[in-house]
């Protein structure tokens, strides 16, 4: 099995989550929510590639 795709998606999810937290701290709540949803989608995609 090729693990590069899931690892990269989960790494992207971590980066996006950090960005969402930074945006929330900066007072940009709507952008933080959108970025958080993208992070969740990237993490879910990684899990799908591992277990799907």
Phi and psi in radians as a Rosetta constraint file:
Dihedral C 1 N 2 CA 2 C 2 CIRCULARHARMONIC -1.571 0.35
Dihedral N 2 CA 2 C 2 N 3 CIRCULARHARMONIC 2.040 0.35
Dihedral C 2 N 3 CA 3 C 3 CIRCULARHARMONIC -1.648 0.35
Dihedral N 3 CA 3 C 3 N 4 CIRCULARHARMONIC -0.045 0.35
Dihedral C 3 N 4 CA 4 C 4 CIRCULARHARMONIC -1.116 0.35
Dihedral N 4 CA 4 C 4 N 5 CIRCULARHARMONIC -0.762 0.35
Dihedral C 4 N 5 CA 5 C 5 CIRCULARHARMONIC -1.061 0.35
Dihedral N 5 CA 5 C 5 N 6 CIRCULARHARMONIC -0.947 0.35
Dihedral C 5 N 6 CA 6 C 6 CIRCULARHARMONIC -1.082 0.35
Dihedral N 6 CA 6 C 6 N 7 CIRCULARHARMONIC -0.666 0.35
Dihedral C 6 N 7 CA 7 C 7 CIRCULARHARMONIC -1.141 0.35
Dihedral N 7 CA 7 C 7 N 8 CIRCULARHARMONIC -0.749 0.35
Dihedral C 7 N 8 CA 8 C 8 CIRCULARHARMONIC -1.160 0.35
Dihedral N 8 CA 8 C 8 N 9 CIRCULARHARMONIC -0.681 0.35
Dihedral C 8 N 9 CA 9 C 9 CIRCULARHARMONIC -1.138 0.35
Dihedral N 9 CA 9 C 9 N 10 CIRCULARHARMONIC -0.709 0.35
Dihedral C 9 N 10 CA 10 C 10 CIRCULARHARMONIC -1.238 0.35
Dihedral N 10 CA 10 C 10 N 11 CIRCULARHARMONIC -0.579 0.35
Dihedral C 10 N 11 CA 11 C 11 CIRCULARHARMONIC -1.159 0.35
Dihedral N 11 CA 11 C 11 N 12 CIRCULARHARMONIC -0.729 0.35
Dihedral C 11 N 12 CA 12 C 12 CIRCULARHARMONIC -1.073 0.35
Dihedral N 12 CA 12 C 12 N 13 CIRCULARHARMONIC -0.682 0.35
Dihedral C 12 N 13 CA 13 C 13 CIRCULARHARMONIC -1.076 0.35
Dihedral N 13 CA 13 C 13 N 14 CIRCULARHARMONIC -0.710 0.35
Dihedral C 13 N 14 CA 14 C 14 CIRCULARHARMONIC -1.135 0.35
Dihedral N 14 CA 14 C 14 N 15 CIRCULARHARMONIC -0.713 0.35
Dihedral C 14 N 15 CA 15 C 15 CIRCULARHARMONIC -1.130 0.35
Dihedral N 15 CA 15 C 15 N 16 CIRCULARHARMONIC -0.768 0.35
Dihedral C 15 N 16 CA 16 C 16 CIRCULARHARMONIC -1.133 0.35
Dihedral N 16 CA 16 C 16 N 17 CIRCULARHARMONIC -0.652 0.35
Dihedral C 16 N 17 CA 17 C 17 CIRCULARHARMONIC -1.125 0.35
Dihedral N 17 CA 17 C 17 N 18 CIRCULARHARMONIC -0.719 0.35
Dihedral C 17 N 18 CA 18 C 18 CIRCULARHARMONIC -1.079 0.35
Dihedral N 18 CA 18 C 18 N 19 CIRCULARHARMONIC -0.697 0.35
Dihedral C 18 N 19 CA 19 C 19 CIRCULARHARMONIC -1.128 0.35
Dihedral N 19 CA 19 C 19 N 20 CIRCULARHARMONIC -0.682 0.35
Dihedral C 19 N 20 CA 20 C 20 CIRCULARHARMONIC -1.119 0.35
Dihedral N 20 CA 20 C 20 N 21 CIRCULARHARMONIC -0.730 0.35
Dihedral C 20 N 21 CA 21 C 21 CIRCULARHARMONIC -1.146 0.35
Dihedral N 21 CA 21 C 21 N 22 CIRCULARHARMONIC -0.666 0.35
Dihedral C 21 N 22 CA 22 C 22 CIRCULARHARMONIC -1.153 0.35
Dihedral N 22 CA 22 C 22 N 23 CIRCULARHARMONIC -0.736 0.35
Dihedral C 22 N 23 CA 23 C 23 CIRCULARHARMONIC -1.114 0.35
Dihedral N 23 CA 23 C 23 N 24 CIRCULARHARMONIC -0.701 0.35
Dihedral C 23 N 24 CA 24 C 24 CIRCULARHARMONIC -1.135 0.35
Dihedral N 24 CA 24 C 24 N 25 CIRCULARHARMONIC -0.700 0.35
Dihedral C 24 N 25 CA 25 C 25 CIRCULARHARMONIC -1.137 0.35
Dihedral N 25 CA 25 C 25 N 26 CIRCULARHARMONIC -0.551 0.35
Dihedral C 25 N 26 CA 26 C 26 CIRCULARHARMONIC -1.408 0.35
Dihedral N 26 CA 26 C 26 N 27 CIRCULARHARMONIC -0.031 0.35
Dihedral C 26 N 27 CA 27 C 27 CIRCULARHARMONIC 1.575 0.35
Dihedral N 27 CA 27 C 27 N 28 CIRCULARHARMONIC 0.148 0.35
Dihedral C 27 N 28 CA 28 C 28 CIRCULARHARMONIC -1.756 0.35
Dihedral N 28 CA 28 C 28 N 29 CIRCULARHARMONIC 1.357 0.35
Dihedral C 28 N 29 CA 29 C 29 CIRCULARHARMONIC -1.170 0.35
Dihedral N 29 CA 29 C 29 N 30 CIRCULARHARMONIC -0.750 0.35
Dihedral C 29 N 30 CA 30 C 30 CIRCULARHARMONIC -1.104 0.35
Dihedral N 30 CA 30 C 30 N 31 CIRCULARHARMONIC -0.767 0.35
Dihedral C 30 N 31 CA 31 C 31 CIRCULARHARMONIC -1.142 0.35
Dihedral N 31 CA 31 C 31 N 32 CIRCULARHARMONIC -0.617 0.35
Dihedral C 31 N 32 CA 32 C 32 CIRCULARHARMONIC -1.145 0.35
Dihedral N 32 CA 32 C 32 N 33 CIRCULARHARMONIC -0.684 0.35
Dihedral C 32 N 33 CA 33 C 33 CIRCULARHARMONIC -1.146 0.35
Dihedral N 33 CA 33 C 33 N 34 CIRCULARHARMONIC -0.781 0.35
Dihedral C 33 N 34 CA 34 C 34 CIRCULARHARMONIC -1.094 0.35
Dihedral N 34 CA 34 C 34 N 35 CIRCULARHARMONIC -0.772 0.35
Dihedral C 34 N 35 CA 35 C 35 CIRCULARHARMONIC -1.148 0.35
Dihedral N 35 CA 35 C 35 N 36 CIRCULARHARMONIC -0.665 0.35
Dihedral C 35 N 36 CA 36 C 36 CIRCULARHARMONIC -1.114 0.35
Dihedral N 36 CA 36 C 36 N 37 CIRCULARHARMONIC -0.680 0.35
Dihedral C 36 N 37 CA 37 C 37 CIRCULARHARMONIC -1.161 0.35
Dihedral N 37 CA 37 C 37 N 38 CIRCULARHARMONIC -0.666 0.35
Dihedral C 37 N 38 CA 38 C 38 CIRCULARHARMONIC -1.122 0.35
Dihedral N 38 CA 38 C 38 N 39 CIRCULARHARMONIC -0.664 0.35
Dihedral C 38 N 39 CA 39 C 39 CIRCULARHARMONIC -1.118 0.35
Dihedral N 39 CA 39 C 39 N 40 CIRCULARHARMONIC -0.749 0.35
Dihedral C 39 N 40 CA 40 C 40 CIRCULARHARMONIC -1.114 0.35
Dihedral N 40 CA 40 C 40 N 41 CIRCULARHARMONIC -0.679 0.35
Dihedral C 40 N 41 CA 41 C 41 CIRCULARHARMONIC -1.162 0.35
Dihedral N 41 CA 41 C 41 N 42 CIRCULARHARMONIC -0.707 0.35
Dihedral C 41 N 42 CA 42 C 42 CIRCULARHARMONIC -1.135 0.35
Dihedral N 42 CA 42 C 42 N 43 CIRCULARHARMONIC -0.729 0.35
Dihedral C 42 N 43 CA 43 C 43 CIRCULARHARMONIC -1.153 0.35
Dihedral N 43 CA 43 C 43 N 44 CIRCULARHARMONIC -0.748 0.35
Dihedral C 43 N 44 CA 44 C 44 CIRCULARHARMONIC -1.088 0.35
Dihedral N 44 CA 44 C 44 N 45 CIRCULARHARMONIC -0.671 0.35
Dihedral C 44 N 45 CA 45 C 45 CIRCULARHARMONIC -1.110 0.35
Dihedral N 45 CA 45 C 45 N 46 CIRCULARHARMONIC -0.685 0.35
Dihedral C 45 N 46 CA 46 C 46 CIRCULARHARMONIC -1.119 0.35
Dihedral N 46 CA 46 C 46 N 47 CIRCULARHARMONIC -0.727 0.35
Dihedral C 46 N 47 CA 47 C 47 CIRCULARHARMONIC -1.149 0.35
Dihedral N 47 CA 47 C 47 N 48 CIRCULARHARMONIC -0.660 0.35
Dihedral C 47 N 48 CA 48 C 48 CIRCULARHARMONIC -1.093 0.35
Dihedral N 48 CA 48 C 48 N 49 CIRCULARHARMONIC -0.717 0.35
Dihedral C 48 N 49 CA 49 C 49 CIRCULARHARMONIC -1.183 0.35
Dihedral N 49 CA 49 C 49 N 50 CIRCULARHARMONIC -0.542 0.35
Dihedral C 49 N 50 CA 50 C 50 CIRCULARHARMONIC -1.337 0.35
Dihedral N 50 CA 50 C 50 N 51 CIRCULARHARMONIC -0.849 0.35
Dihedral C 50 N 51 CA 51 C 51 CIRCULARHARMONIC -1.780 0.35
Dihedral N 51 CA 51 C 51 N 52 CIRCULARHARMONIC -0.232 0.35
